């Protein structure tokens, strides 16, 4: 008889690309079952000499393994972030060990915002907004409303949208970290 193990829930990540900048942010909560295990985890990381930001949702250990593999792919295909993401997604979907990893990644560079999944997907949204994790849909909806109705910069939209998600999603908190950098239009 299968045991019901508590499920790790660990985040909301949001990326917004607007005008001359792009921002990526995340909350800090990690939850096991109905218990908050940590409130200030940093789920976004700079890589490739601060030219790429990566955010992750899901298992932290799995996400770090995927980030290391993505960085290696990015070094194999310098300056071609979509190709590196596609190669990672292909390996993730086809490799028997990688296939078991439970995480999602958002990869942001000056030119691209990409969602990378274990099903082999590499998605670049047409509106420049990507939300993942337990509160990702709430944060995405808030970001779209702010994009349509304000002149806020991308970092402010990310912060306010993550705050909205934290008001709705019990697995998202207000320990928010946002990073931004200039982007190509």
C-alpha positions in Angstrom: 0.0 0.0 0.0 1.5 3.4 -1.0 2.4 5.8 1.7 1.2 9.4 1.5 4.3 11.4 1.8 4.0 15.1 2.4 4.7 17.0 -0.8 7.4 19.7 -1.0 6.0 22.9 -2.3 8.4 25.7 -2.8 7.8 28.8 -4.7 6.5 31.3 -7.1 8.8 32.6 -9.8 7.9 35.5 -12.2 9.7 37.1 -15.1 8.6 40.3 -16.8 10.2 41.9 -19.9 9.2 45.5 -20.5 10.9 48.3 -22.5 14.6 48.3 -21.9 14.8 45.9 -18.9 13.9 42.4 -17.8 13.3 41.3 -14.2 13.1 37.9 -12.5 11.9 37.4 -9.0 10.8 34.8 -6.5 9.5 34.4 -3.0 11.4 32.6 -0.3 9.0 30.0 1.1 9.7 26.3 1.2 6.8 24.2 2.5 6.6 20.5 3.4 3.1 19.3 3.7 1.4 22.0 5.9 4.6 23.2 7.5 6.7 26.1 6.4 10.3 24.8 6.5 12.1 28.0 5.4 10.9 31.5 4.6 14.0 33.0 2.9 15.3 30.7 0.3 16.8 32.3 -2.8 15.4 30.7 -5.9 17.0 32.8 -8.6 20.6 32.7 -9.6 23.0 34.6 -11.8 25.2 32.6 -14.2 27.5 33.1 -17.1 29.2 36.2 -15.7 25.9 37.8 -14.8 24.6 37.6 -18.3 21.8 35.1 -17.5 19.3 34.8 -14.7 17.7 31.4 -13.8 14.7 30.9 -11.6 13.5 27.5 -10.4 10.4 26.0 -8.9 10.1 22.5 -7.6 12.7 20.3 -5.8 15.7 22.4 -4.9 18.2 19.6 -5.4 16.7 18.8 -8.8 16.8 22.5 -9.8 20.4 22.8 -8.9 21.3 19.8 -10.9 19.4 21.2 -13.9 21.0 24.7 -13.5 24.5 23.1 -13.6 23.6 21.2 -16.7 22.1 24.3 -18.3 25.3 26.3 -17.5 27.3 23.5 -19.2 25.1 23.6 -22.3 25.3 27.4 -22.4 29.1 27.2 -22.4 28.8 24.6 -25.2 26.7 27.0 -27.3 28.1 30.5 -26.4 25.7 33.3 -27.0 22.9 30.9 -28.0 20.7 30.6 -24.9 17.7 29.1 -26.8 19.9 26.4 -28.2 21.4 25.6 -24.8 17.8 25.5 -23.3 16.6 23.2 -26.1 19.6 20.9 -25.6 18.9 20.8 -21.9 15.2 20.1 -22.4 16.0 17.3 -24.9 18.4 15.6 -22.4 15.9 16.2 -19.6 13.1 14.5 -21.5 15.2 11.5 -22.9 17.7 10.7 -20.1 16.3 8.1 -17.7 17.8 9.7 -14.6 17.1 13.3 -15.6 13.5 12.4 -16.5 12.8 11.9 -12.7 13.9 15.4 -11.8 10.9 17.5 -10.6 11.5 21.2 -11.3 10.8 23.9 -13.8 13.2 26.6 -14.9 12.9 30.2 -16.2 15.9 31.3 -18.1 16.3 35.0 -18.8 19.0 36.8 -20.9 19.1 40.2 -22.5 17.5 38.8 -25.6 15.3 35.9 -24.4 12.9 34.8 -21.7 12.4 31.0 -21.7 10.4 28.4 -19.8 12.2 25.1 -19.8 10.3 21.9 -18.7 11.1 18.2 -18.3 8.6 17.3 -21.0 11.0 18.8 -23.6 9.4 22.2 -23.8 11.2 25.5 -24.4 8.6 28.2 -24.5 9.2 31.9 -25.2 6.0 33.8 -24.3 4.7 36.4 -26.7 4.0 38.9 -23.9 7.4 38.6 -22.1 5.7 37.2 -18.9 6.5 33.8 -17.4 5.2 32.6 -14.0 5.9 29.2 -12.5 5.4 27.4 -9.2 2.4 27.2 -7.0 1.5 30.9 -7.3 2.7 31.3 -10.9 -0.7 31.7 -12.4 -1.7 34.3 -9.9 1.5 36.2 -10.4 1.2 36.0 -14.2 -2.4 37.3 -14.0 -1.4 40.2 -11.8 1.6 41.0 -14.1 -0.6 41.1 -17.2 -3.0 43.5 -15.5 -0.1 45.8 -14.4 1.4 45.7 -17.9 -1.9 46.8 -19.4 -2.8 49.4 -16.9 0.4 51.0 -15.5 3.8 52.4 -16.7 5.7 50.5 -14.0 9.1 49.1 -14.7 9.5 45.4 -15.0 11.1 45.0 -11.5 8.2 46.8 -9.9 5.7 44.7 -11.8 7.4 41.5 -10.6 7.5 42.6 -7.0 3.8 43.8 -6.9 2.7 40.6 -8.8 4.5 38.3 -6.4 2.9 40.2 -3.5 -0.5 39.6 -5.0 0.4 35.9 -5.4 1.4 35.8 -1.7 -2.0 37.1 -0.7 -3.7 34.2 -2.5 -1.3 31.2 -2.6 -0.5 29.6 0.8 2.8 28.3 -0.6 4.1 31.8 -1.5 5.4 34.4 1.0 6.5 38.0 0.8 10.2 37.4 1.3 10.7 38.5 -2.3 14.0 38.8 -4.2 13.9 40.6 -7.6 16.9 41.0 -10.0 16.8 43.0 -13.2 19.1 44.0 -16.0 19.0 45.8 -19.4 17.6 43.9 -22.3 17.5 44.0 -26.1 14.1 45.1 -27.3 
